[in-house]
């Protein structure tokens, strides 16, 4: 289908988890294929770890990514409850169910019930037909045990019926007592193994497991207790996950038709969001789905088991003199890049983000890369354990153009360069980029940035759907490096901040002034001027003696707010110590501007005092001079200080006269 630029491109949101897992990656394959065919954009919102992750603080930080979903930005949603409920863990399932209770857009769930939303199930009956036929015809099995699921869900019944249908066709009786409840996870297989090991159950010819993980739990527990697979008993699984292929012995399994399920999810949404459009069936190559390991007694199919070893193991050597070697980044290359050391060694947040930008080559083949941070991400006192700030900082926006031009970028951090956006837009590119910029449908991967349970922001990868890339082990560990580096930057920044700022008022202290003003003076243009404003609270000792030090602190805070209110972004506001404050600035200033600042300062105090029973007063003075880079700032500061004392003496004299 050709995309018409005059039409608004539809956008589908795939809400999933563990994108590098076999189930999720197969679903994405089908979703991407159909969306590309129909001209739809896809946004994938996904935590990068399993819902069973044992580090609960880390898991909480991962799961916060789902808080960014804005229903208004999408035409429809696809949900994958299966990987969200591994080992009967319902934390994410319940979180999303509550979130989607207010969704008015069409939603389709895949392979498992999700609230009252419609469900599309993968055809798991045919695979179990073929697995059972293989065991009967190839290996002559007649005595079967079945390790089933934990409940009578449609998916469990479909798989079970696929087995029973073939057994009936071969007139092999089924003993209901030999169909055992499992959990679709390792424990279910281990518990069944214990019953064989103890002698409670006799070994059958074969155990057909309804999932790979149960089969692996069974095999490995039996092997540890000297019951050999397949010599003593045949075991098969379902799912063809990585662990099944690399196990000893490799597990005979089956690749489900899950890509087709993902495609059918898109087709369902299309009937609602594009009702007049045609539906194109998704065709899966069924002949490639039976995967022969050694657990059934067949010779191992090395094309199956070796497919999970694409040369990404640590320790493999590469010819780094060949630039093309970097076109296929793997874990070894990620480690050899020394990304972690380079990032954590950054002295400032700005440098850290610049180093992250420089490491973007590790993300090939992605065409765009964004880092979005909480607007107050550097504040270690801020609590972002439940999600993200309403205002987000677009810290990095990088574009991978042609090979000729390479990457272009913007690092939006530093004085005067920050670019913020409302979190509801999720990413400025989703709203601001004209559709004509991307001639074909796009995929956007949203993944969390966090340290433990504290959310820092999120990262987005974008690419053409014709080259969607793979969000796998490299990307997950790349993000972990960024997480650690950002947290290190926050900690360093906080230490420097505390050493350069006054704890009570948050204004710079003398050290902070000196570190900041030197740069402004050295960068100033010829003919620039330098000014200083000095303010000092009146009668602080008397206030402390008569009303207590807490009231004195309140007065200091009020004067600090008054001096802050007249400080522009490019100027330096300082608490010099005790009750003294000053502002310094370098640029094209006039006497009138400074006089207006002084008037505004006095007006701030007058307005504030109207609501106070104990008024606060302060004296103020300023000085403006041509900048002498050799002379620095002390002379202008001393002159402003002298004028402030003139103001103080003048007010004291007026009080004496009255």
TIBANU-118375 format. One record per residue (C-alpha): x negated, y, z negated; residue in one letter. Coordinates in steps of 0.05 Angstrom, whole numbers, padded with zeros to 5 digits, always signed. Example, Ala and Ser with C-alpha at 12.3 -4.5 7.8 and 13.67 -1.06 7.14 Angstrom:
2
-00246-00090-00156A -00273-00021-00143S 
This chain:
658
+00000+00000+00000X -00029+00067+00019X -00027+00121-00034X +00010+00184-00015X -00026+00244-00045X +00038+00283-00049X +00067+00232-00098X +00049+00229-00171X +00008+00168-00183X +00039+00120-00234X -00002+00103-00295X +00001+00037-00334X -00027+00029-00404X -00055-00039-00423X -00058-00046-00499X -00104-00103-00517X -00164-00125-00559X -00231-00159-00549X -00239-00142-00475X -00299-00187-00467X -00259-00248-00488X -00236-00296-00434X -00162-00285-00446X -00165-00210-00443X -00213-00207-00385X -00167-00253-00344X -00106-00211-00361X -00144-00148-00340X -00164-00182-00274X -00091-00192-00256X -00069-00123-00280X -00124-00088-00242X -00111-00128-00178X -00037-00110-00176X -00046-00038-00198X -00097-00028-00143X -00049-00058-00093X +00007-00012-00116X -00035+00051-00124X -00027+00055-00200X -00078+00081-00250X -00094+00037-00310X -00113+00060-00380X -00141+00005-00425X -00137+00020-00499X -00175-00033-00537X -00215-00047-00600X -00280-00082-00580X -00281-00136-00634X -00236-00194-00654X -00179-00181-00703X -00212-00235-00745X -00276-00194-00754X -00300-00208-00825X -00327-00137-00836X -00261-00106-00855X -00285-00034-00858X -00313-00040-00788X -00249-00072-00764X -00209-00014-00793X -00252+00035-00755X -00241-00005-00691X -00166-00009-00699X -00159+00067-00705X -00166+00071-00629X -00093+00054-00622X -00073+00118-00658X -00091+00159-00597X -00036+00129-00553X +00012+00182-00527X +00073+00149-00496X +00088+00211-00455X +00026+00201-00412X +00046+00133-00385X +00100+00102-00341X +00097+00034-00375X +00059-00010-00424X +00032-00081-00424X +00018-00112-00492X -00024-00176-00506X -00002-00204-00574X -00042-00269-00567X -00112-00242-00581X -00081-00193-00632X -00058-00251-00676X -00117-00298-00676X -00120-00342-00738X -00051-00317-00757X -00079-00247-00772X -00021-00198-00764X -00054-00132-00784X -00058-00104-00713X +00007-00137-00690X +00046-00103-00746X +00010-00037-00735X +00028-00036-00661X +00099-00060-00673X +00110+00000-00719X +00078+00046-00668X +00119+00021-00609X +00184+00025-00648X +00190+00096-00622X +00169+00082-00550X +00222+00098-00498X +00180+00076-00438X +00185+00005-00410X +00142-00046-00448X +00126-00118-00429X +00091-00168-00475X +00050-00226-00449X +00052-00297-00476X +00080-00281-00545X +00141-00247-00574X +00129-00173-00592X +00189-00145-00629X +00250-00143-00583X +00211-00126-00520X +00215-00174-00461X +00160-00227-00454X +00127-00259-00394X +00095-00327-00407X +00037-00359-00371X +00052-00425-00337X +00016-00470-00387X +00058-00531-00370X +00023-00547-00304X -00048-00545-00335X -00027-00596-00388X +00004-00639-00334X -00063-00641-00300X -00104-00651-00363X -00061-00710-00384X -00062-00741-00313X -00138-00735-00313X -00144-00773-00378X -00097-00828-00355X -00121-00836-00283X -00195-00822-00292X -00208-00850-00361X -00152-00901-00371X -00128-00870-00436X -00063-00897-00465X -00066-00880-00539X -00060-00804-00550X -00059-00756-00609X -00037-00685-00596X -00061-00625-00636X -00005-00576-00627X +00008-00504-00648X +00032-00476-00714X +00105-00466-00693X +00157-00481-00640X +00142-00419-00599X +00157-00420-00525X +00082-00423-00509X +00071-00483-00556X +00132-00520-00528X +00111-00507-00457X +00042-00537-00468X +00070-00596-00508X +00123-00610-00455X +00069-00611-00402X +00036-00669-00438X +00099-00707-00455X +00126-00702-00385X +00065-00739-00357X +00064-00790-00413X +00137-00806-00398X +00123-00812-00323X +00070-00865-00339X +00116-00900-00389X +00068-00885-00446X +00108-00881-00511X +00100-00819-00554X +00094-00826-00630X +00123-00763-00661X +00079-00776-00722X +00017-00768-00678X +00035-00697-00658X -00001-00653-00710X +00009-00581-00728X -00051-00537-00715X -00066-00463-00718X -00097-00450-00649X -00161-00435-00687X -00221-00475-00712X -00190-00495-00779X -00134-00535-00746X -00185-00580-00712X -00228-00586-00775X -00168-00608-00816X -00150-00662-00766X -00222-00685-00764X -00221-00694-00840X -00163-00743-00833X -00202-00785-00782X -00266-00782-00823X -00230-00805-00887X -00198-00863-00851X -00128-00837-00863X -00117-00837-00787X -00144-00887-00736X -00180-00857-00677X -00139-00855-00612X -00166-00860-00542X -00160-00784-00535X -00139-00722-00573X -00107-00669-00529X -00115-00601-00564X -00071-00543-00544X -00130-00494-00551X -00205-00495-00543X -00218-00468-00613X -00180-00526-00646X -00217-00575-00600X -00284-00545-00619X -00267-00548-00693X -00248-00621-00685X -00309-00641-00643X -00361-00607-00685X -00334-00634-00751X -00331-00705-00722X -00402-00700-00695X -00429-00678-00763X -00398-00741-00792X -00427-00787-00739X -00363-00796-00699X -00386-00786-00627X -00348-00750-00572X -00332-00779-00521X -00361-00847-00541X -00315-00857-00601X -00259-00811-00580X -00244-00764-00522X -00226-00692-00537X -00199-00639-00489X -00182-00566-00500X -00149-00509-00464X -00173-00439-00448X -00243-00451-00420X -00274-00401-00468X -00349-00389-00470X -00359-00431-00534X -00327-00491-00499X -00376-00489-00442X -00439-00482-00484X -00418-00531-00539X -00452-00598-00548X -00419-00636-00517X -00388-00585-00469X -00313-00586-00475X -00269-00608-00418X -00218-00552-00412X -00174-00514-00365X -00173-00442-00341X -00102-00416-00353X -00065-00376-00300X -00071-00314-00344X -00093-00268-00287X -00027-00284-00254X +00009-00267-00319X -00025-00198-00321X -00004-00187-00249X +00068-00207-00264X +00068-00157-00322X +00053-00102-00271X +00107-00130-00225X +00158-00127-00281X +00142-00054-00296X +00144-00038-00222X +00217-00060-00217X +00233-00007-00270X +00185+00051-00254X +00186+00042-00178X +00253+00005-00165X +00255+00018-00091X +00185-00010-00079X +00169-00080-00056X +00137-00133-00100X +00074-00170-00075X +00064-00239-00107X -00003-00253-00139X -00036-00317-00115X -00083-00356-00161X -00132-00409-00137X -00106-00469-00176X -00159-00517-00151X -00213-00481-00190X -00179-00484-00258X -00197-00554-00285X -00265-00549-00318X -00302-00614-00331X -00348-00616-00391X -00373-00680-00423X -00322-00687-00479X -00276-00729-00435X -00330-00778-00411X -00342-00746-00343X -00409-00722-00320X -00418-00650-00340X -00401-00599-00285X -00461-00553-00289X -00429-00500-00246X -00379-00492-00303X -00427-00492-00362X -00483-00452-00329X -00434-00398-00308X -00437-00372-00380X -00512-00361-00376X -00520-00303-00327X -00590-00287-00352X -00569-00242-00409X -00606-00277-00464X -00659-00240-00503X -00731-00257-00485X -00722-00265-00410X -00775-00225-00372X -00759-00178-00315X -00799-00141-00263X -00785-00070-00286X -00827-00042-00230X -00770-00061-00184X -00719-00005-00193X -00662-00049-00169X -00668-00092-00231X -00630-00037-00269X -00569-00046-00224X -00547-00106-00266X -00555-00087-00339X -00555-00144-00390X -00570-00152-00464X -00644-00161-00453X -00648-00095-00415X -00606-00060-00468X -00655-00083-00521X -00716-00066-00479X -00689+00004-00468X -00703+00020-00542X -00638+00059-00541X -00626+00048-00616X -00694+00076-00636X -00690+00135-00589X -00621+00156-00612X -00631+00148-00686X -00696+00187-00681X -00660+00249-00656X -00672+00310-00700X -00605+00345-00688X -00535+00327-00665X -00548+00365-00600X -00611+00325-00586X -00574+00260-00603X -00518+00274-00554X -00570+00292-00501X -00605+00225-00513X -00539+00189-00507X -00528+00224-00441X -00597+00201-00418X -00580+00129-00435X -00519+00128-00389X -00556+00086-00337X -00541+00027-00383X -00468+00035-00366X -00473+00020-00291X -00432+00017-00249X -00385+00066-00283X -00372+00131-00246X -00351+00174-00305X -00368+00172-00379X -00338+00214-00434X -00351+00221-00509X -00295+00254-00549X -00309+00270-00622X -00267+00295-00680X -00273+00371-00683X -00302+00365-00753X -00342+00301-00741X -00405+00330-00773X -00370+00342-00839X -00386+00281-00881X -00333+00303-00932X -00277+00297-00880X -00234+00234-00886X -00220+00204-00817X -00208+00133-00842X -00137+00133-00813X -00151+00161-00744X -00173+00224-00709X -00166+00299-00715X -00111+00335-00677X -00164+00375-00640X -00219+00336-00606X -00287+00358-00580X -00305+00336-00510X -00379+00327-00528X -00402+00293-00463X -00372+00290-00393X -00418+00254-00344X -00405+00239-00271X -00442+00187-00231X -00441+00213-00160X -00475+00185-00099X -00544+00154-00102X -00571+00216-00069X -00545+00264-00122X -00544+00217-00182X -00511+00237-00247X -00486+00306-00263X -00463+00324-00332X -00439+00371-00385X -00459+00364-00458X -00408+00407-00493X -00440+00420-00559X -00480+00479-00586X -00466+00552-00600X -00414+00579-00551X -00409+00515-00509X -00358+00474-00547X -00299+00449-00507X -00239+00426-00547X -00174+00394-00527X -00110+00370-00560X -00113+00297-00579X -00044+00286-00549X -00075+00293-00480X -00123+00235-00498X -00173+00259-00446X -00174+00325-00407X -00187+00286-00343X -00119+00252-00349X -00084+00319-00342X -00134+00367-00310X -00166+00327-00254X -00127+00333-00189X -00106+00265-00162X -00139+00282-00096X -00207+00278-00132X -00197+00203-00138X -00176+00175-00071X -00162+00107-00100X -00131+00084-00166X -00173+00091-00228X -00185+00051-00292X -00201+00086-00358X -00228+00045-00416X -00216+00077-00484X -00259+00048-00541X -00271+00072-00612X -00331+00108-00641X -00338+00100-00717X -00384+00083-00774X -00351+00031-00818X -00279+00053-00828X -00294+00127-00814X -00272+00147-00744X -00320+00193-00707X -00283+00196-00641X -00278+00152-00579X -00313+00138-00514X -00281+00132-00445X -00308+00097-00384X -00276+00111-00317X -00283+00076-00250X -00248+00059-00186X -00202-00002-00193X -00238-00033-00134X -00301-00035-00179X -00272-00038-00250X -00335-00065-00282X -00336-00110-00344X -00329-00085-00415X -00370-00138-00447X -00428-00152-00495X -00473-00098-00466X -00420-00044-00474X -00401-00066-00544X -00473-00063-00568X -00485+00002-00531X -00427+00032-00571X -00455+00004-00636X -00521+00040-00622X -00482+00105-00611X -00442+00093-00675X -00505+00086-00717X -00539+00145-00683X -00480+00192-00694X -00476+00172-00767X -00551+00185-00774X -00541+00253-00741X -00484+00269-00790X -00527+00251-00849X -00587+00292-00824X -00542+00350-00807X -00510+00348-00876X -00578+00348-00910X -00602+00407-00870X -00535+00443-00879X -00538+00436-00955X -00609+00462-00955X -00590+00523-00914X -00521+00540-00942X -00492+00564-01007X -00450+00510-01041X -00397+00557-01069X -00381+00600-01008X -00407+00558-00949X -00446+00619-00924X -00519+00613-00905X -00571+00621-00960X -00638+00657-00952X -00671+00596-00920X -00613+00589-00872X -00620+00662-00854X -00693+00657-00839X -00686+00594-00796X -00629+00626-00756X -00651+00698-00747X -00720+00680-00721X -00690+00646-00660X -00644+00705-00646X -00702+00754-00651X -00747+00713-00605X -00693+00704-00553X -00669+00777-00554X -00674+00818-00490X -00715+00881-00482X -00681+00942-00514X -00638+00901-00562X -00620+00928-00630X -00617+00894-00698X -00568+00911-00753X -00557+00891-00825X -00497+00900-00870X -00506+00890-00945X -00449+00883-00994X -00453+00875-01069X -00397+00860-01117X -00386+00913-01170X -00385+00899-01245X -00395+00824-01241X -00426+00819-01310X -00369+00859-01341X -00319+00813-01305X -00354+00751-01331X -00358+00779-01402X -00285+00802-01405X -00249+00748-01365X -00296+00688-01361X -00343+00660-01308X -00287+00626-01270X -00256+00694-01256X -00325+00719-01237X -00331+00661-01187X -00262+00680-01159X -00287+00750-01147X -00351+00725-01112X -00309+00680-01067X -00263+00739-01049X -00322+00783-01030X -00351+00724-00990X -00286+00718-00951X -00285+00793-00939X -00356+00793-00911X -00341+00730-00870X -00279+00765-00840X -00322+00818-00806X -00375+00770-00780X -00373+00753-00706X -00393+00684-00680X -00461+00707-00657X -00479+00739-00723X -00508+00710-00787X -00470+00716-00853X -00509+00703-00916X -00501+00699-00991X -00567+00729-01013X -00558+00707-01085X -00511+00722-01143X -00462+00775-01120X -00501+00800-01059X -00481+00786-00987X -00507+00809-00919X -00496+00803-00845X -00550+00807-00791X -00541+00811-00717X -00583+00823-00655X -00555+00854-00591X -00525+00916-00560X -00493+00947-00622X -00470+01019-00637X -00461+01059-00701X -00387+01061-00688X -00382+00985-00686X -00417+00979-00753X -00376+01034-00784X -00313+00997-00762X -00339+00933-00793X -00349+00969-00860X -00279+00998-00856X -00250+00929-00843X -00288+00900-00902X -00259+00953-00949X -00190+00943-00919X -00194+00867-00932X -00209+00879-01005X -00154+00931-01013X -00103+00884-00983X -00126+00826-01026X -00125+00868-01089X -00051+00883-01080X -00036+00812-01103X -00088+00810-01159X -00079+00830-01231X -00155+00839-01237X -00179+00877-01175X -00245+00862-01141X -00291+00918-01118X -00355+00917-01078X -00405+00967-01051X -00429+00964-00978X -00481+00995-00933X -00509+00983-00864X -00569+01000-00820X -00580+00997-00744X -00649+01000-00713X -00684+00984-00647X -00710+00912-00651X -00784+00904-00663X -00799+00830-00655X -00864+00836-00694X -00830+00873-00751X -00773+00823-00756X -00711+00835-00799X -00736+00854-00868X -00741+00930-00854X -00670+00937-00829X -00645+00894-00887X -00681+00937-00938X -00651+01000-00908X -00581+00971-00910X -00593+00949-00981X -00614+01020-01000X -00550+01049-00969X -00509+00998-01006X -00538+01023-01072X -00523+01094-01050X -00450+01073-01042X -00452+01040-01111X -00481+01102-01144X -00431+01146-01108X -00372+01105-01135X -00402+01105-01205X -00410+01180-01202X -00337+01188-01179X -00313+01145-01238X -00354+01189-01287X -00323+01253-01259X -00253+01225-01267X 
